[in-house]
Amino acid sequence: MIENLLTPGKPISEPSPELASAIAAVASMPLGTQDAIREILESANDLTQAGADATLADVLQRVFVRSVGEFFTTQRQSTQMPESLIHYILPVNDGIALPEPSETIEVPLGDVLGARRSVRNFSIVPMTLQELSDLLHHSAGRRAVEAGYGIKNVPLFRYPSIGGLNSVDLGIVVNRVEGIESGFYRYDPVGHTLVMHDRGDLRLAVQDVTFEAEWLFHAQVVLVFIHNQDKVNWKYKTRSLRFSHVDLGALMQNLYLVSTSMNFACCAVAGFFDEGANNLFKLDGTRQFVSLLMGVGPMGRLTLAEPE
Ligand SMILES: Cc1cc2nc3c(=O)[nH]c(=O)nc-3n(C[C@H](O)[C@H](O)[C@H](O)COP(=O)(O)O)c2cc1C
């Protein structure tokens, strides 16, 4: 099968030793992996036929473009949420309750949009638990429930997400928040609680898995954007990866705007080592992985110049 894909319509009679060993390696892989490789080869082939000498980024882009075909099949797609995902629409049982969040944000939206910027300078003052509750609720909390996917009460959140499936989970490294132990937590937006996953001061561990982000050490909290592909793959298949990153952007901007309205410093961080960050937060790196970090907290008085 694989050799036919390498030169469609023209089977290779005598593959080179390298090609023969590559074909043998692919043939010994699980069927799902073989399908993935076939998608990649077909995409590379499309580009070659069009006369391109494609880079990896070109080939991957082509894979995603072709994946729209997955929707226009003759088979009816299920609109029923898989059983294994139902727990995501229910509150977590053993979460630590956050204080009742403030009802509204009083700062005009235009002022917030005008003032928003990345600030990498944090005060020595800790964040209060009330502030953490407000930050999480207004950026990422539940706003309503609606019937969908064969279920009566599917929660809807404060940022748009593909299929309303909320593909980004929010982790929180608590460094300096009054009234809650330092450690790593996950936010449950349905029950508005925090679930502890790791205990202790993680500032040096976070420093170890980031680069050019020394300032992050001083952030009162470090938010960890975790892509949870299981929530969206069942419905969106290959395209889930592409569009769940759009969800992440929407959530990131909410956090920037709510932080600005609270007069908090806030800055996104792409400068982290994938493997190290995934290990630190005990994520498998494939179905769940760190997509972005963000330092947030009360602002220091001296605002540092932006790095070049
Ligand atoms: C996805 C993303 C990743 C970023 N990663 C970093 C980073 O690793 N380190 C950093 O200092 N700033 C980072 N930033 C902040 C940008 O440098 C900043 O948004 C940009 O310079 C524009 O400035 P502004 O946010 O003040 O408008 C990131 C921003 C985004 C949106």
The ligand as an SDF file (V2000), in Angstrom:
LIG
                    3D

 31 33  0  0  0  0  0  0  0  0999 V2000
    0.6180   33.2560   21.7300 C   0  0  0  0  0  0  0  0  0  0  0  0
    1.4980   34.2860   22.3830 C   0  0  0  0  0  0  0  0  0  0  0  0
    2.7050   33.9000   22.9250 C   0  0  0  0  0  0  0  0  0  0  0  0
    3.5500   34.8280   23.5590 C   0  0  0  0  0  0  0  0  0  0  0  0
    4.7040   34.4070   24.1200 N   0  0  0  0  0  0  0  0  0  0  0  0
    5.4920   35.2800   24.7770 C   0  0  0  0  0  0  0  0  0  0  0  0
    6.7000   34.8470   25.4280 C   0  0  0  0  0  0  0  0  0  0  0  0
    7.0680   33.6660   25.3810 O   0  0  0  0  0  0  0  0  0  0  0  0
    7.4330   35.7460   26.1110 N   0  0  0  0  0  0  0  0  0  0  0  0
    7.0550   37.0580   26.1970 C   0  0  0  0  0  0  0  0  0  0  0  0
    7.7580   37.8370   26.8380 O   0  0  0  0  0  0  0  0  0  0  0  0
    5.9190   37.5140   25.5850 N   0  0  0  0  0  0  0  0  0  0  0  0
    5.1370   36.6630   24.8910 C   0  0  0  0  0  0  0  0  0  0  0  0
    3.9520   37.0860   24.2920 N   0  0  0  0  0  0  0  0  0  0  0  0
    3.5640   38.4960   24.3980 C   0  0  0  0  0  0  0  0  0  0  0  0
    3.8420   39.2360   23.0910 C   0  0  0  0  0  0  0  0  0  0  0  0
    5.2350   39.5160   23.0070 O   0  0  0  0  0  0  0  0  0  0  0  0
    3.0230   40.5030   23.0780 C   0  0  0  0  0  0  0  0  0  0  0  0
    1.6500   40.1830   23.0240 O   0  0  0  0  0  0  0  0  0  0  0  0
    3.3880   41.3820   21.8690 C   0  0  0  0  0  0  0  0  0  0  0  0
    4.6930   41.8840   21.9980 O   0  0  0  0  0  0  0  0  0  0  0  0
    2.4180   42.5350   21.7160 C   0  0  0  0  0  0  0  0  0  0  0  0
    2.4240   43.3140   22.9160 O   0  0  0  0  0  0  0  0  0  0  0  0
    1.0750   43.5950   23.7240 P   0  0  0  0  0  0  0  0  0  0  0  0
    0.5050   42.2920   24.1800 O   0  0  0  0  0  0  0  0  0  0  0  0
    1.5210   44.4730   24.8860 O   0  0  0  0  0  0  0  0  0  0  0  0
    0.1300   44.3140   22.7870 O   0  0  0  0  0  0  0  0  0  0  0  0
    3.1400   36.1820   23.6350 C   0  0  0  0  0  0  0  0  0  0  0  0
    1.9150   36.5650   23.0780 C   0  0  0  0  0  0  0  0  0  0  0  0
    1.0970   35.6320   22.4700 C   0  0  0  0  0  0  0  0  0  0  0  0
   -0.2300   36.0750   21.9030 C   0  0  0  0  0  0  0  0  0  0  0  0
  1  2  1  0
  2  3  1  0
  2 30  2  0
  3  4  2  0
  4  5  1  0
  4 28  1  0
  5  6  2  0
  6  7  1  0
  6 13  1  0
  7  8  2  0
  7  9  1  0
  9 10  1  0
 10 11  2  0
 10 12  1  0
 12 13  2  0
 13 14  1  0
 14 15  1  0
 14 28  1  0
 15 16  1  0
 16 17  1  0
 16 18  1  0
 18 19  1  0
 18 20  1  0
 20 21  1  0
 20 22  1  0
 22 23  1  0
 23 24  1  0
 24 25  2  0
 24 26  1  0
 24 27  1  0
 28 29  2  0
 29 30  1  0
 30 31  1  0
M  END
$$$$
